[in-house]
Amino acid sequence: MMDIDYRLAFDLAPVGLALSRERTMVDCNQALCDMFGFTREQMVGQSFQILYPSADEYERLGARMTPLLGRSGTYADNRIMKRVGGRQAGEIFWCHVTGRAVDRSQPHAAGIWSFEDLSSTRPVRAELTAREREVAALIMDGLTSKQIGKLLAISHRTVEVHRARLMRKYGAHSTPDLVHRLMSG
């Protein structure tokens, strides 16, 4: 039987990978560095906050994922992230993020995260506010305005206002049309 070099597998994985402690990167692979435009030395020791379009989104998403990580040990979503270095610095893009807490009783104490860049199939074409980005991601997950409102701790009517703005910005005539336009950019 062949020995498996787990470090090599981590480094050469086709998706971005990061190991975390208290939402700070303690290691990452080359794919993650390439995706966000930083070197490993620049990424390690940084808070995941640098990868978000805004500090508010980082805080709100962290609070939202904590109970889910505590319950099942895993969390996954599609969200808009921000490239931090290189020639694309500041560019926002859709990213599929999956994470696993090492210990469910301490969801952010240590984790393993994967990041898949969706920009080739789902470009961001409209200028969106932080809240519109959150609502758009949850609409694409198939949630209703009431479900989104509950998750974001806002009224369902406020969600409907954001949905209407998204529909205007994307020229959509219905929620399924909006989802289609968000998916295709």
N, C-alpha and C positions, 0 to 999 in steps of 0.2 A: 504494500500500500504506500502511496506517495504522501509525503508530509506536506501539509498545507501551510503556506506562509501567510498568516492572517494579516500581517502588516502590509504585505505586498497587495493582498486583496483589497484592503482598506484604501491604500494609496491609488490603486488603478481602477477602482469601481467606476462604472459609467455614469453615476449620479454623484452629486455633491453630498459628502458626509461630514458630520461634525459630532464631536463628543462634547458634552457640556456639564458644567457645575454651576448651579444658581444662575442659569441663563447667560453664562459666559462660556465662550469657546475655549476648550482646553486642548483640542486637536482638531484638525480638519484635513481633508484630502485635496489633491490637485484640482479635481473637478469643481469643488466648491470655490477654490481660489480663482479658477478661470471664470466661473460664473459671475462672481462679484468683483473681479478685477483687483484683487489683493494677493500678496504672497502669504504663505503659511505664517511666516514671522509677523506679518502685519495683522493677521486674523487672530492668532492664538492670544488669549488674554483679553480680547475685546468682548463686550456685551453684544448679544444678538441685536440690540437696539440699532446698531449702525446699519443693519440690513433692511430696516423698515423706512418707508417714506416719511414717517413722523414718530415722535416720541409717544404721542397719544395712542397711535395704533399699536405700538409695542406694548404699552401698559394695558390697554383694553384687551388685546388678544391674550396676553399672559394671564390676566384675571379670568378670561373666558375658558382657557384651556386647563387651568388648574383643577377644577372639579372633575373634568373628563379624564385627565391623566391619573387622578386619584382613584377614580372608579374602575377604569379598565386598564390603566397603565399605558394606553396609546392615545394618540391624537393625530388627525390628518385633516388638511383642508387645502384649498386653492386660494392663494392670496397674492396681492401685489407687493413686490419687494423692490429694493433699490440697489442698483450697482454702486459700489463705493469707490472704485479706483479704475485706472486704465482709461482708454479712449472713450468708454461709455459711461464714465462716472456720472452719477445723478440720474441715469436712465431708470425708469420704473418698468417692471415687467411682471407678468403672471408667473407664479411659481407654485408647484405642488409640494407641500411640506408634510412629512410624516415623522412622528417622534414616538419614542418609547421611554418612559420613566424607568430607571433602574429599580427604584423602590416606590411603589404607589403611595405609601404613607407620607413620602416627602417628594411630591411630583417634580419639583425643579432642582432637587439636590444633585442629581446626576441623570443625564439622558443621552440618547443616541438619536440623531436627527438625519433625515435624508432630504435633499432639495433637488427638484427636477425643474429645469427651466422650460417653461411652456411658450416662450415668446415666438418660436418659429410657427406655432399653430394658433396662438392666441395673442396677437399684438395688442398693446394698449394704445388706442387711437384718440380717445377723448381726454381732455383735462378734467380729472375728477378730484373732488375733495376727499379728505380722509374718510369721512362718514360714507360718502358715495362708494368708495372702494370697498368698505366693509359690507354695505348693503348689497352691492353688486355680487360679491363673492357668495353671500348667503342666498341671494336669488338664484344664482347658478347651482347652488346645492339643492334647489327645489323647495326652499322654505317659504311659508306664507308670511304676510306682513305681521301677523300676530306673533308667529314664532320668532321672526327676526327681532321684533320689538322686545320680546321677552329676553332673548339672548343679549341684546345690546342695551337693555335697561332703558328703552325709550318707548314712547307710545306707538301703537301700530299706525296711527295717523301720520306721525312724523316719518315713519318708514315709507308710507305711501307718498309723501312729499318727495322724499329722496328717489323713490322709484319713478315718479313722474319726471323729475329732473334728468334721471338717467335715460328715460325713454326719449325725452326731448334732445338730449345731447347725442344719442345714437340714432335718432330718427325712427324709433321703433313705434309700432302701432298697437302692440299687445305684449304681455309678459313673455310668452313663448318667442315672439319676434325679438324682444330685448335680449333674452338668453342667447338666441342664435347670433345676434350681432355682437354681444360680448364675447362669445366663443370664437367668432371669426375676426374679431377686432374691428 
